[in-house]
Every structure is written in C-alpha cells, then in structure tokens.
Amino acid sequence: LCGRDLNKVGLKGVADDELVVPESLGIVAGAVFMVVAIFGQALMFSQSPDKLLEYNAGLLSICFMVLLGFADDVLDLPWRYKMTLPTFASLPLLLAYSGGTAILIPSFLRPYLFGPATNLLDLGYFYHVYMGLLAVFCTNSINILAGVNGLEVGQSVVIAAFVALHFRANPGGGWGSMP
C-alpha cells in the first residue's frame, strides 16, 4: 500500500529506495464522501422517487470508480482493464438517465453545419455511447497524470474552472434547461 514519490529529495540518512508514501488513501476520501452523500440523500430526495433513482445511480457509479481506483493502487491494474472498467462503472448512471439527448451546437459552427436556425443536434442513443466514452476519457486522462506530482490536481482545477465559466456565461441556461 506504499510506493515511491517522484521528484522528491530524500531525507538525510534515508536512502531513496526506503522513502515511501501511502498510495491508496483515496478510498478514505471516497468513503467519507459516500457516507455524507447517503446521509444527505435522506434529507433531499425523500419525496421524489425519480430523482432518488438518478441519485442512487450516480452514487453507485461513484462507488464503482472509487473501488476501481483502490484496486488500481493495490493491484497495479494493466491498462486494458483501466480502459474497460470505467465503462461498466458508468452504466448505472447511463441507464438511469431519462433526460434529453440533444447537444447544443456552438454558435460559431451553426452556419456551417445545419444552417443558422438549428441550435440543437439530437443524438438519440448515440448520446449514451458518447457519454460512456466521455466517462472513460475523463477518468483515464486524470489517472495518466496521477503519478506526476501536482498535474492531477492541476488538471482537475482547470476542468472545474471551465465548468464554472460555462455556468457563469449561461446563467439559468445550463444543462438543466436542455430539451
């Protein structure tokens, strides 16, 4: 459950191969999040069974991904499993999704694709395939940088900043208003 940290200068009197850091502590943060989310579930979704289904599917997907991260830390999974297991972990969320399957075409591409009057492109079942592939991409793009100190957190901060920028640019017109 321990490993070597990259780019760290060893302590005086300690050889570099003896300096180890814990690797699999993400399961602690994941377990705390799951406990808080389950207790919060009782407060927020007690009257809405439809929202409860989507919420539980999201929690199940998060739980699968936390366990996948722990298994990767402990077992050092090969990349072929890291590519396929997020697909199965995202299945509960994809199957419980009952919202729209249209995507908003960026304004600068609208005249070139379908004419200026078309804002949305309905993908139908391909939307679920797209979201499943996006889940695999997001988890693996961050996992690739996990061994390089600081880059994993930096990438997450950049993603969070762009999501916040999206909602700032579209107040009241976020993903919830899509048909």
Secondary structure, DSSP 8 states (H G I E B T S, - for coil): -EE--TT----TT--GGG--EE--THHHHHHHHHHHHHHHHHHHSSS-HHHHHHHHHHHHHHHHHHHHHHHHHHH---HHHHHHHHHHHHHHHHHH--S--EEE--TTTHHHHT-TT--EEE-TTHHHHHHHHHHHHHHHHHHHGGGSTTHHHHHHHHHHHHHHHHHHHSTT-SGGG--
